[in-house]
């Protein structure tokens, strides 16, 4: 009889797999957690510091934001926090995906689902970030006179790269799912 203190023996193939990729899976899992924490810290750091908001966005918009109010900063924080929630969802999917890999679930429907979640959360965060840029400019310049308010629409090459990369994750997830379904069908035949 096994007690709670007795470790369960892993199947030999999973143990060998962990020896090969375990360190990498752990590194990626904890990097995802660190990334989510770092992004949240950066958001808080920016929006809690009135002078930083004025300096950062004032330089970007080339406008005097010295009279920006607390409610405008809070609204800006909420916009960025909503993006962060999607980033956190992507990081959670990374954690689950690589936890599954550690347990030997590599070419499975579960792994494909987590990879798809990673792609969808990441793509949603990237698209929301693109939509948030003009929204932030409107929020932070609302206190200016009517002719001085600003709406900025900006993109950069990294936006497209991130979108392509995340669409690639979604496509790979679809391929993984198809392969897992095919393997399951073949296993039932034999």
C-alpha positions as CSV (number, residue, x, y, z in Angstrom):
1,X,0.0,0.0,0.0
2,X,1.3,3.5,-0.9
3,X,1.4,6.2,1.7
4,X,1.2,9.9,1.0
5,X,5.0,10.1,1.5
6,X,5.7,7.4,-1.1
7,X,6.5,9.0,-4.5
8,X,4.8,7.4,-7.4
9,X,7.1,5.9,-10.0
10,X,6.9,7.4,-13.4
11,X,6.7,5.3,-16.5
12,X,10.1,4.8,-18.0
13,X,9.3,6.7,-21.2
14,X,8.1,9.8,-19.3
15,X,11.1,9.7,-17.0
16,X,13.4,9.6,-20.0
17,X,11.4,12.4,-21.6
18,X,11.8,14.5,-18.4
19,X,15.5,14.0,-18.4
20,X,15.7,15.3,-22.0
21,X,13.4,18.2,-21.9
22,X,12.5,18.7,-18.2
23,X,14.9,21.6,-17.6
24,X,13.6,23.4,-20.8
25,X,10.0,22.9,-19.8
26,X,10.6,24.2,-16.3
27,X,12.5,27.2,-17.7
28,X,9.7,28.1,-20.0
29,X,7.0,27.7,-17.4
30,X,8.8,29.9,-14.9
31,X,9.7,32.4,-17.5
32,X,6.0,32.7,-18.4
33,X,5.2,33.4,-14.8
34,X,8.0,36.0,-14.5
35,X,6.9,37.7,-17.7
36,X,3.3,38.0,-16.5
37,X,4.5,39.5,-13.3
38,X,7.0,41.8,-15.0
39,X,4.3,43.2,-17.4
40,X,1.9,43.8,-14.5
41,X,4.6,45.6,-12.5
42,X,5.4,47.8,-15.5
43,X,1.7,48.7,-15.9
44,X,1.4,49.6,-12.3
45,X,4.7,51.5,-12.3
46,X,3.6,53.6,-15.2
47,X,0.0,54.4,-14.2
48,X,0.7,55.0,-10.5
49,X,3.3,57.6,-11.4
50,X,1.6,60.8,-12.6
51,X,4.8,62.4,-13.7
52,X,5.8,59.4,-15.7
53,X,2.5,59.3,-17.5
54,X,2.8,63.0,-18.3
55,X,6.3,62.7,-19.5
56,X,5.9,59.4,-21.5
57,X,2.6,60.2,-23.2
58,X,3.3,63.9,-23.5
59,X,6.5,63.1,-25.5
60,X,4.6,60.5,-27.6
61,X,1.7,62.8,-28.4
62,X,3.8,66.0,-28.4
63,X,1.2,67.6,-26.2
64,X,1.1,69.2,-22.8
65,X,-0.5,66.7,-20.5
66,X,0.4,68.5,-17.2
67,X,-3.3,68.8,-16.3
68,X,-4.2,65.1,-16.9
69,X,-6.5,64.0,-14.1
70,X,-6.5,61.0,-11.9
71,X,-9.6,59.5,-13.5
72,X,-7.8,59.7,-16.9
73,X,-4.8,57.8,-15.5
74,X,-7.2,55.3,-13.9
75,X,-9.0,54.8,-17.2
76,X,-5.6,54.3,-19.0
77,X,-4.6,51.8,-16.3
78,X,-7.9,49.8,-16.9
79,X,-7.2,49.7,-20.6
80,X,-3.7,48.3,-20.1
81,X,-4.9,46.0,-17.3
82,X,-7.5,44.4,-19.6
83,X,-4.7,43.7,-22.1
84,X,-2.6,42.2,-19.2
85,X,-5.5,39.9,-18.4
86,X,-5.2,38.4,-21.9
87,X,-1.4,38.3,-21.5
88,X,-1.8,36.4,-18.2
89,X,-4.2,34.0,-20.0
90,X,-1.5,33.3,-22.6
91,X,1.1,32.8,-19.8
92,X,-1.3,30.4,-18.0
93,X,-1.7,28.4,-21.3
94,X,2.1,28.3,-21.6
95,X,2.3,26.9,-18.0
96,X,-0.3,24.3,-18.8
97,X,1.2,23.3,-22.1
98,X,4.7,22.8,-20.7
99,X,3.3,21.0,-17.6
100,X,1.6,18.6,-20.0
101,X,4.9,18.1,-21.9
102,X,6.5,17.3,-18.5
103,X,3.9,14.6,-18.0
104,X,4.4,13.1,-21.5
105,X,1.4,14.7,-23.2
106,X,3.1,16.1,-26.3
107,X,1.2,15.2,-29.4
108,X,-2.2,15.0,-27.7
109,X,-5.5,16.8,-28.0
110,X,-4.8,18.4,-24.6
111,X,-1.5,19.9,-25.8
112,X,-3.2,21.1,-29.0
113,X,-5.9,22.8,-26.9
114,X,-3.4,24.6,-24.7
115,X,-1.3,25.7,-27.7
116,X,-4.5,27.0,-29.3
117,X,-5.4,28.9,-26.1
118,X,-1.9,30.4,-26.0
119,X,-2.3,31.6,-29.6
120,X,-5.8,32.9,-29.0
121,X,-5.0,34.8,-25.8
122,X,-1.8,36.2,-27.3
123,X,-3.5,37.3,-30.5
124,X,-6.4,38.9,-28.6
125,X,-3.9,40.8,-26.4
126,X,-2.0,42.0,-29.5
127,X,-5.1,43.1,-31.3
128,X,-6.5,44.8,-28.1
129,X,-3.1,46.6,-27.7
130,X,-3.5,47.9,-31.3
131,X,-7.0,49.1,-30.5
132,X,-5.9,50.6,-27.2
133,X,-3.4,53.0,-28.6
134,X,-5.9,55.4,-30.1
135,X,-8.2,54.9,-27.0
136,X,-5.3,55.9,-24.7
137,X,-4.6,59.0,-26.7
138,X,-8.2,60.0,-26.5
139,X,-8.4,59.3,-22.8
140,X,-5.3,61.3,-21.9
141,X,-6.1,64.3,-24.1
142,X,-9.8,64.7,-23.1
143,X,-9.0,67.6,-20.8
144,X,-7.5,69.6,-23.7
145,X,-9.6,72.1,-25.7
146,X,-11.6,70.6,-28.5
147,X,-9.2,71.4,-31.3
148,X,-6.2,70.1,-29.3
149,X,-7.4,66.6,-28.6
150,X,-5.4,63.8,-30.2
151,X,-6.2,60.4,-31.7
152,X,-3.1,58.4,-32.6
153,X,-3.2,55.3,-34.7
154,X,0.2,53.6,-34.5
155,X,1.6,50.3,-35.5
156,X,5.2,49.0,-35.8
157,X,6.8,46.0,-37.6
158,X,6.8,44.0,-34.3
159,X,3.0,44.2,-34.2
160,X,2.8,42.3,-37.5
161,X,5.6,39.9,-36.5
162,X,3.7,39.1,-33.2
163,X,0.4,38.6,-35.1
164,X,2.1,36.2,-37.6
165,X,3.8,34.3,-34.8
166,X,0.6,33.9,-32.9
167,X,-1.4,32.9,-35.9
168,X,1.3,30.3,-36.5
169,X,0.7,28.9,-33.0
170,X,-3.0,28.6,-33.7
171,X,-2.2,26.8,-37.0
172,X,0.3,24.5,-35.3
173,X,-2.4,23.7,-32.7
174,X,-4.8,22.8,-35.5
175,X,-2.1,20.5,-37.0
176,X,-1.4,18.9,-33.6
177,X,-5.1,18.3,-33.0
178,X,-5.5,16.7,-36.4
179,X,-2.4,14.5,-35.7
180,X,-3.7,13.5,-32.3
181,X,-7.1,12.6,-33.7
182,X,-5.5,10.6,-36.5
183,X,-3.3,8.7,-34.0
184,X,-6.3,8.0,-31.8
185,X,-8.2,6.7,-34.8
186,X,-5.3,4.4,-35.7
187,X,-5.0,3.2,-32.2
188,X,-8.7,2.2,-32.1
189,X,-8.2,0.2,-35.4
190,X,-5.3,-1.8,-34.1
